[in-house]
Amino acid sequence: MTTKTIGVYGANGIVGRLMLKELARLPQAHEVKTFGREDDKTQKVDIAVLCTDDAVSAELLPIVSAQAKFVIDMSAKYRQTEGVPLVIPEVNAAAITKDTRLIASPNCTITGLTMALNALKKDYTLQEVFFSSYQAISGGGKKLLEDFANPSSNYRANCVPVIGSIQESGFTSEEIKGINEIRKILDMPAIKVRPHTVRVPVEVSHSLSATIKAKEDFDLQKVAALLAAHAGIICDGKIYTQKDIAGRDEVFCSRLRLDPEDKNILYMWVTLDNLLKGAALNGRQIAQYLLEHFLND
Ligand SMILES: NC(=O)c1ccc[n+]([C@@H]2O[C@H](COP(=O)([O-])OP(=O)(O)OC[C@H]3O[C@@H](n4cnc5c(N)ncnc54)[C@H](OP(=O)(O)O)[C@@H]3O)[C@@H](O)[C@H]2O)c1
């Protein structure tokens, strides 16, 4: 296999910096080129990874797609675009085909929950999921971490129930992403998703409390076994907090329990490192899949 080139755009951001570390873990021979704000972006690469916000990704896409065989976008800009696969490799890598040119990596908040739902969907007819999130400051990028470092920040010793912008419906843009992205990744357009997203004073790692309703009654032992058997999920009966798992690759599912009155309602606590499986690790896994399946000459 010839050495492939991977370009990281937004390489000085939080996700961009971690992406460089993640790419160093790739088993395939490769060379990495980094592009900051001022760098010339017209160099040829095999895979371009955009670690930039929605507006910058939109600005860069026409430039980099003229030079790259594949583009992986970490932003939300193209996640709902028809024909653009939105990919968690353990769930739906097969959505990437030989004709794919642009792949979107999902929102960090719903990545873990979507993996858990994917594990359950094999044996249960999932109908509805309510969730409340407890999201880290680093999920808001460099600017929010700088704000948090200020003793007068409104994010210190506080929980802020607005992430993104409030839409006409009263939901925030982050909540709308949750609904749409879970449906698209799982290819379950009819599943009801009832989100409430909250920023908490934790630097790294997100948690969600989720309440999941199926058509059938759940069997708790079977649920635990399905979760534990899913690639990338740890479910071993221990309780995991954000502090415990920062820096870890996996998604952690804990506090499984059934509703005492309705056995078709399952509760759980889902925790993941928003910068790793929620961002850079997922992006690296997509790059690895492309190298294995489409750039293996
Ligand atoms: N943080 C998370 O947990 C997370 C999780 C999943 C997805 N994402 C998504 O990943 C993307 C990056 O997030 P982040 O948290 O890393 O944000 P960030 O820390 O704000 O980093 C964004 C980077 O983009 C750079 N940039 C701006 N304009 C550019 C241009 N024209 N060319 C090249 N680089 C440019 C910035 O440069 P300067 O350094 O010069 O300002 C900055 O380094 C966003 O779309 C975000 O929604 C983030």
The ligand as an SDF file (V2000), in Angstrom:
LIG
                    3D

 48 52  0  0  0  0  0  0  0  0999 V2000
  -15.4190   19.9730   21.0190 N   0  0  0  0  0  0  0  0  0  0  0  0
  -16.1490   18.8810   20.8960 C   0  0  0  0  0  0  0  0  0  0  0  0
  -16.4310   18.1390   21.8720 O   0  0  0  0  0  0  0  0  0  0  0  0
  -16.6770   18.4760   19.5360 C   0  0  0  0  0  0  0  0  0  0  0  0
  -17.2570   17.2280   19.3970 C   0  0  0  0  0  0  0  0  0  0  0  0
  -17.7860   16.8410   18.1340 C   0  0  0  0  0  0  0  0  0  0  0  0
  -17.7030   17.7100   17.0730 C   0  0  0  0  0  0  0  0  0  0  0  0
  -17.1410   18.9440   17.2600 N   0  0  0  0  0  0  0  0  0  0  0  0
  -17.0890   19.8230   16.1000 C   0  0  0  0  0  0  0  0  0  0  0  0
  -15.7290   19.8620   15.6510 O   0  0  0  0  0  0  0  0  0  0  0  0
  -15.4540   21.1570   15.0990 C   0  0  0  0  0  0  0  0  0  0  0  0
  -14.2260   21.7570   15.8080 C   0  0  0  0  0  0  0  0  0  0  0  0
  -14.5530   21.9210   17.1910 O   0  0  0  0  0  0  0  0  0  0  0  0
  -13.5040   22.4160   18.2730 P   0  0  0  0  0  0  0  0  0  0  0  0
  -14.1470   22.1790   19.5850 O   0  0  0  0  0  0  0  0  0  0  0  0
  -12.1560   21.8670   17.9970 O   0  0  0  0  0  0  0  0  0  0  0  0
  -13.4810   24.0040   17.9610 O   0  0  0  0  0  0  0  0  0  0  0  0
  -12.2970   25.0520   18.2100 P   0  0  0  0  0  0  0  0  0  0  0  0
  -11.5150   24.6390   19.4000 O   0  0  0  0  0  0  0  0  0  0  0  0
  -12.9570   26.3770   18.1880 O   0  0  0  0  0  0  0  0  0  0  0  0
  -11.3690   24.8840   16.9210 O   0  0  0  0  0  0  0  0  0  0  0  0
  -11.7100   25.3590   15.6380 C   0  0  0  0  0  0  0  0  0  0  0  0
  -10.4130   25.6170   14.8940 C   0  0  0  0  0  0  0  0  0  0  0  0
  -10.7310   26.0400   13.5680 O   0  0  0  0  0  0  0  0  0  0  0  0
   -9.7280   26.9680   13.2020 C   0  0  0  0  0  0  0  0  0  0  0  0
  -10.0960   27.7560   12.0210 N   0  0  0  0  0  0  0  0  0  0  0  0
  -10.9520   28.8110   11.9340 C   0  0  0  0  0  0  0  0  0  0  0  0
  -10.9980   29.2580   10.6610 N   0  0  0  0  0  0  0  0  0  0  0  0
  -10.1650   28.4660    9.9390 C   0  0  0  0  0  0  0  0  0  0  0  0
   -9.7880   28.4200    8.5750 C   0  0  0  0  0  0  0  0  0  0  0  0
  -10.2990   29.2650    7.6660 N   0  0  0  0  0  0  0  0  0  0  0  0
   -8.8990   27.4710    8.1820 N   0  0  0  0  0  0  0  0  0  0  0  0
   -8.3820   26.5790    9.0570 C   0  0  0  0  0  0  0  0  0  0  0  0
   -8.6950   26.5860   10.3770 N   0  0  0  0  0  0  0  0  0  0  0  0
   -9.5800   27.5120   10.7900 C   0  0  0  0  0  0  0  0  0  0  0  0
   -9.5440   27.8000   14.4260 C   0  0  0  0  0  0  0  0  0  0  0  0
   -8.3260   28.5000   14.3110 O   0  0  0  0  0  0  0  0  0  0  0  0
   -7.6810   29.4360   15.4460 P   0  0  0  0  0  0  0  0  0  0  0  0
   -6.9520   28.4610   16.3470 O   0  0  0  0  0  0  0  0  0  0  0  0
   -6.7780   30.2990   14.6620 O   0  0  0  0  0  0  0  0  0  0  0  0
   -8.8120   30.1410   16.1220 O   0  0  0  0  0  0  0  0  0  0  0  0
   -9.5440   26.7320   15.5160 C   0  0  0  0  0  0  0  0  0  0  0  0
   -8.2450   26.2210   15.7510 O   0  0  0  0  0  0  0  0  0  0  0  0
  -16.7340   21.9920   15.2790 C   0  0  0  0  0  0  0  0  0  0  0  0
  -17.5050   21.9290   14.1170 O   0  0  0  0  0  0  0  0  0  0  0  0
  -17.4490   21.2710   16.4140 C   0  0  0  0  0  0  0  0  0  0  0  0
  -18.8550   21.4590   16.3770 O   0  0  0  0  0  0  0  0  0  0  0  0
  -16.6160   19.3360   18.4510 C   0  0  0  0  0  0  0  0  0  0  0  0
  1  2  1  0
  2  3  2  0
  2  4  1  0
  4  5  1  0
  4 48  2  0
  5  6  2  0
  6  7  1  0
  7  8  2  0
  8  9  1  0
  8 48  1  0
  9 10  1  0
  9 46  1  0
 10 11  1  0
 11 12  1  0
 11 44  1  0
 12 13  1  0
 13 14  1  0
 14 15  2  0
 14 16  1  0
 14 17  1  0
 17 18  1  0
 18 19  2  0
 18 20  1  0
 18 21  1  0
 21 22  1  0
 22 23  1  0
 23 24  1  0
 23 42  1  0
 24 25  1  0
 25 26  1  0
 25 36  1  0
 26 27  1  0
 26 35  1  0
 27 28  2  0
 28 29  1  0
 29 30  1  0
 29 35  2  0
 30 31  1  0
 30 32  2  0
 32 33  1  0
 33 34  2  0
 34 35  1  0
 36 37  1  0
 36 42  1  0
 37 38  1  0
 38 39  2  0
 38 40  1  0
 38 41  1  0
 42 43  1  0
 44 45  1  0
 44 46  1  0
 46 47  1  0
M  CHG  2   8   1  16  -1
M  END
$$$$
